[in-house]
Amino acid sequence: MHPELEAFEAEKRQNIAGLGRDADLRRLALDFMRETAKYRYTYNFTWLGLPVIQFPQDLQVMQEIIWTVKPDLIIETGIAHGGGLIFYASMLELVGGGGQVVGVDLDIRAHNRARIESHRLATRIQMLEGSSVDERIMDRVRQIAQNKKTLVALDSNHTHEHVLNELRLYAPLVSVGSYLVVFDTVIEDQPADFFKGRPWNKTNNPKTAVREFLQGSDRFVVDQEIENKLLITVSLGGYLRCVKE
């Protein structure tokens, strides 16, 4: 690497470490996420024409991960309007090759399916309707993932039990050097009354599931550098890098 690039990368790492140590900034980031939620902030963005319900910061780092890992397959649980599928497909298009995206959702609404299937990137996408933890669905997912470098993004039901089941089922599919990304771990870091009417809360959420999962697995580590540089992310403690077969 050219000395100037080495110096740039070293400075970047130093800045990221500093962000991670700045408790005031971390609190401000949580304040931002809490205060913007009243305006359904993450619902206000699209990716190549379809709603993509994520913080732009998380999309940015997912782009970095995909470009680095260059997976053959990306699995997303929780399709919603389909912008995530299109985002992943567009990244695989840029990476080149025959990379595919599999989306799993309990209920794929007809109008969302139609928009996804009519998109110019639809040839890279396959949708499976059913619970992400249903054995019938998992049999199909395992078959598709066989002998593929795989990245997984979990973003469906956010209860502890469901996410823990997903983690245990999908983790074996993730390749060394790739990622298992758990979205909405930030639920634990929001006020107790923040999710009224939802089955998840501060003590029953994706982050509690991640902690239990990691206690029983040495294949994954939390990529703290990603969290430090983002600050604003729904996946606090949820970027899991696979480090072992």
N, C-alpha and C positions, 0 to 999 in steps of 0.2 A: 504494500500500500504506500502511496506517495506520502512523504512526511507531512504535508499540509493536511491531507485527509486524516492521517493518524492523529494530528493535533486537534482537528475538528471533532473526531470521534471521542477523544479523551475529554475534551471540554464538555461535550454533550453528556457523557456519563457522569461527570462531576455535577453538572446542572441538575440532572435527573435525581441523583442522590440527594442533592440539596432540597429539591421539591419534596422528596420522601420524608425528610427530617422536619419540614416546616408544618408544625401542627396547626398554626393559624390558617394557612392556606388550605389545609385539608378540611378544616371546619367550614371555611368559606365555600369550598366545593360542595359540601353536603348542604349548606344553606341554599346555594344556587339550585341544586337539584330539587330540594324541597319547595322552594318558592316558585319555581317555574312549572312544577307539576300541576298547579291549579289552572294553568293555561294549556294543559296537555301538551307540553313542549315537544316531547318526542314524537307526537303524532303529526307534527307540522312539516315534515320533510318527505321528499320522494327520491327514489333512485331510478333513473331512466324511465320515469313515468309512473311508477307504482309507489304507494305509500310504504315507507320503511320506518318502522317504529323503533328507533334507536337514537341514542345520542350520536351526533356526528363524530365525536371524539372516538367512540367505540368502533365506528365504521372505519375511521382512519387507521386505527391500530390493527383491525382485522385485515385491512389491505396490506399492511406491513407483514403480518404473519403469513398470509397466503402467498405473497411474493417471495418470501424467504423459504417457506416449506415446499411450495409448489406441489400441493396434494393432487392425487388422481381423483379423489372423491371428497366432497364436503357434505356432511349430513346435518340438516337443521331440523330440530323438533320444534313445532309451533310455526305455522306458515302465515297466519293472519291474512294481510292483503297481498302478500307475495313479494314485497320489495326486497326482503332479505334474500330470497331465492335468486332474484334478478341481480342483486349486488354480487352474490357469490359466483353466479354464472358469468357475469361481466369480468370479474377478476380472473377466472379460469380462462376466459377468452383471451385476455391480455397475456397471461402466462404462456398460452399456447398448448398444443396437444389436445388430447381427447378428454380432459377433465370433466367430471359430471357432478351434479348436485342432486341430492335426494332430500325432499321435504316430507315430513311426517306431521299430520294433524288429525285430531279426532273428528273435526268437522270442516271440510273444505267447501266453502260456500260456492255455489254455482257461478256467481258473477266474478268471484276472485279466481276460480279455476279458469274461466274463459279468458280473463285478461292475461293470466300467466301463460296459458297455452297459445295465445295469439302473439306473444312477444317474440321479437326476432331472436332472442336467446333461448327460446323454449326447447330447442333441440338438445341443450345441455341439462335439462331439468326433468326429473321424474318425481311425481307426487304419490304418496301412499296415504290413504285415508284410514284412520283407526288410531287407537291409543298408542303412544310411543313406547309403552311398556307391555303391549299385548304380544304374546309369543308368536302369533301368526305374522304380525308386522315384523318382529325381530328376525324371524326366519328369512324373510325377504331381504331385510337390510343386511344381514350377515352374508347372504348369497351375493348381493351386489358388491359388498365391501371386500370380498375374498381376493387376496393378493393385490390389494390397492393401498397406496399411501393415503391414509384417511385422516381428516380433520372433522371434529364434531362440535356443534354449537347447540346447547340445550336452552330452549326458550319457550317451553310450553306451560303446563301447570306448575305453579311455583311453590307448592307445598313441600315440606320436608320429605314426606314419604315418597311422593312422586319423583322428586328430583334425585333422591337417594337411589330409587329403583333404576332411574335412567342412568345414573352414574355407573352403577354396577353392571348394567347391560351393555352400555355403549363404550365404556372404557377399554374393554379388550379389543375393540376395533381400531383404536387410535395408534398410529405408528410412532416409533421412537423419533423424537425431534419435532413431532407435530403437537397439536394442542387439543385439549378438551375444554371448551369455553362454556362456563355456566353464567348465564345472564340473570340479572335482577337479584343478585346477592345483596344489593344495596337496600333491600327491604328491611334487613335487620338494623340498618343505620338510620332509619327514619322514625318519626314519632310513633308512639304506640297506637294512636287512633288514625293513622295515616291510610289504612287500608280497610276501612269499614265496608262490610258487605262482602269481603273477600275471604276465602278459606285460609289465606296465609297472613302472617303477622310477624312481629319482632322475634318471636320464639319458635316460629314454624315457617321456615323459608329456605331458599336455596343455599344460603351461607351456612346454616346449621347442618344441612345435608352434606355440603362440601367438607366441613370439619369432620363429620363422622366417617365419610368416605375415605379421607386421607389417613385417618387413624388405622385403617385396615389395608392401605395400599402404599407401597413404596415405589410405584411406577411413575408417580406424578409429583411435581412440586409447583407451588404457587410462583408464578413469574412476577416477583415484586417490582421489578424494574418497569414493567408495563403499567402497573397500577400507579407507581410513583410519577411517571411522566404524564399520565392522563389526568390524574386528580379527579376530573369529572368523568365518571364511568359508572354504569349500572352493575359492573362486574367486579366490585371490590373483593379481592381474594378469589376471583373466579376464573382467572386466566391460568389454566393448569397445563404445564408443559410436560410431555411424556419423556422420561429420561431413562427408561429401562424396558427391555422386552417383557 
